[in-house]
């Protein structure tokens, strides 16, 4: 297990090119749960869908500058930080559909894979953890996220096709590690949408643990209606209903995550 000095701005990319696996839900609620533990957390919304931003009440229409402008106009990352809730030590780098154009605009840029890393280096000393919500693809935005990250957390839905695409993601991580970021490692695999009533859920869990062993988080994220409801209220599930099973799962995950750093 890798170790990291708390307070030095560990950067974790949450990635899976397969959509609908709870990636953004995990990015938002793990960030909120860590902030609840009084950690200084920066959530970077690197998905043009902007769901991590809007899920915390940060909307594109309310902010002239966002991550896209940092990529294309070299606006300092510090200038686009938003604090949705003054009571919680959680800060957001907002995003929106304009970010989709950044991939094309980055192609002629020298060392284009390192653009996000350079941005994050300017602010990481101010945070305990920086969590990047990657888009559901393996394009240049995700490559930038993996190049800038210390580790990768991979959410996986407990369904029949859970392993589909994972091999390609692991291949991409290894490629980035070899050529762009030699220190990158897998933080862990997180099982999401866990349904104890479904026998297939346990079969998928067993299969994943057989292949990845201790890399799989012990905490699992259940199917929970509160997790589905809270984004429409612009809140994490921690704020929306801290007693719900979804909120308690992410609080437990945050505790396990912090223990792994020691």
N, C-alpha and C positions, 0 to 999 in steps of 0.2 A: 504494500500500500504506500502510495506517495504521501509525503507530508508537506505541509505548507505553513508558513508563518502568518498567523492571524494578524490582520491589520495592514498587510502589504498588498491588498487588492487582488485577491485570487480571481481569475476570470474563467467562468464556466459557460461553454456553449451548450445549449439544449437543442439537439439536432435529431431529426429523422426525416428523410425525404418522403416517407409515406405519410399522407395526410390523415387527419382524424384519429391520431393516437394519443391526444392529450398533451401535446408539446407546449402550446401556448398556455393552456390551463396550468401546467406544471411550472412553467417559467414565472407566471404571475403569482401563483400561490406559494411556491417555494420562496420566492423573493419576499412576499408578505410575511411568511412564517419566520424567515430569518430576521426581518426587520422587527418582528414582534419580540425576538430574543435580544433586541437592542444592538443588532449588527447594522452597520451602515451599508446599505445595499443600493446598487445601481442596476436597473433593468434596462437593457438596450433592446429596443424593438427593431430587429433587423429583418422583419417580414413586411413586404409591401401591403399586405392585407391590414396591417395596423391593429390587429386584435388585442395584442398585449397592451397597447396604449389605451384604446377605447375601453378595454376591460377594467382599467383603473380610472376611468373618467377623463382621460386625456385625449381630446379629439383634434384631428388634423385642422379643422376649420378655425380652431382657437389659437393656433400657433403658426406664425409665418415661417419660422425656420424649424427644421427637423433634421433627421439623420441624412436624408437625401442631400440637403444643402451642405452638410459637412463633407460628404463625398465629392460633390461637384463644384462647390464654390469655396471649399476649404475654410468654411466657418468653423471656429474652434468648438469642439464638443462641449466645452464648459458653457458655451453661450446658448445651448439648446436644452439644457437640463430643466426638468419640470418636477416639482414636488407636489404630488396630488393631495397629500394629507400632511399637514404640518405636525401632527402628533406622532407620525411614524417616520422612522429614518429610511424611507424608501424614495428613491429618485428615479425618474424615467427619462430615457432618450426617446422621444416620440417618433413615429413613422407614419407613412401613408402611401397611397398608390404611386406617388411620384418616384418612390424608391425603386420601382420596377425598371425605370429608365436608367438608373445608375449603373446597372450591369453593362449595358451597351456603351455608356459614356466612359466607363473605366477601361475598356479594351485597349485604347492607345496609350494609357498611362503607364509609365515605367514603374516596375515593381508594384503592379496593381493589386497583388494579393496581400500586400502589407499596409494598405491604406487605413483600414480599421484599427489595426494594431498600433499604428502611430497615433491615432486619435485617443485610443484607450490609455496609452502610455502617459498622456498628459493629465489624466484625472485619476488613475488607479490608486495613487497614494492617499486619496481622500475617502476611499471605501474599503470595507472589509471584504466584500464580495461584489463582483460584477457578473451579472447573468445575462447572456445573449439569447434572445428568442430567434432562432434561425428560420428561414422560410422552408416550406416543404419541397425542397429541391436540392441538387448538389451543384448549383451554379456558383457564380463568382461571389455573391453575397455570403453564401455558406462557406466557401473557401476562405474568404476574408475573416469570417468568424472563427474558423478552426485555426487559422494562422495566428490570430490574435489571442486565442484562448490558452489557458494552462491545461484544461481538461474538457472532456465531452461527457455530458449526461444524456443517455438515450432512453426516451420513453417508449414503451412497447405495449400495445393493446393486447389484452388476453383474448385473442381470437385465433381462428384457424390459420390465417395468413400472417401471423405475427412475425414469422421469420423471413417473410418475403421482403426483399430489398435490404435486409440487414447486412447480408454479405457485401453488397455494393457499398453501403455506408462504411463498413469496417475497412474495405479496400481503400476508400477515399481517405479515411482517417490515417491509414498507414502511409498512403502516398504523401499526404500533407506532412506527416511526421518525418518522412524520409527527406523531402525536398524543401520544406518551408518552415517547419516548426519541430525541431528534434525532441523538444521536451513535452510535446502533447501526449496525453494518455487518456484512457477511458475512466471517467469518474465512477461510472456505474450504469447499470441498466435498471430502469424503473418500470415495474408492471402497473399498468393503468386499466381503468374500467373493469376492475376485478369483481366478478359476480360469483359469490359463494354458492349460489343455487345452481350454477351451471357446471356440470362435470367437465366440460371442455376447458374451462378456465384453469382447473388444476392440472390437466394434461399439458396445456401450454406452459404453465409455470414450471412443471417438472422438466419439460424439454429444454426450456431456456436455462434453467439452473444446471442441467446436465452439461450444457455447452459452456456456460460462463461462470459457474461456481460462485465464489465470493464476490464477483463483480456485480452480482444482482443484489439490489437493495432488499433488505429484509422487509421494509415497509412496502405495502402495496396500496394503491389508490383505488378505492371502490367506485362502482357506479353510484352516483349520488345526485339527486335532483337539485340540491343547493349549488353544486358545482356548475350545473347548467344555467341556473337562474342568475347567479351573481354578476356575470359580465353585462347583462342588460341594465343593471343598476350602477354600473361603473365602479364596482367594488370587488376586492378579492373576497374569497369565501371566508377568510379570517375576519374581515369587517362585517360581512353580510350575515353570517351565522356561525359564530366561533364554536358553538356546541354541536354543529352538524358532524356527521361521520366524515364528510369530505374535508372539512376544516381540521378536524382532529388527525386525519391521516397526514395532511401536509405539515402540521405541527410536529408529528412524530417523525416524518421524513426529515424535517429541518434538524431535529435533534440527532438523528442518525448521521446526517450529512456532516454536521459539526464534529461529531465524535470521530468520524473518518479522517478528519484533518489532523488529529493529534498523533 
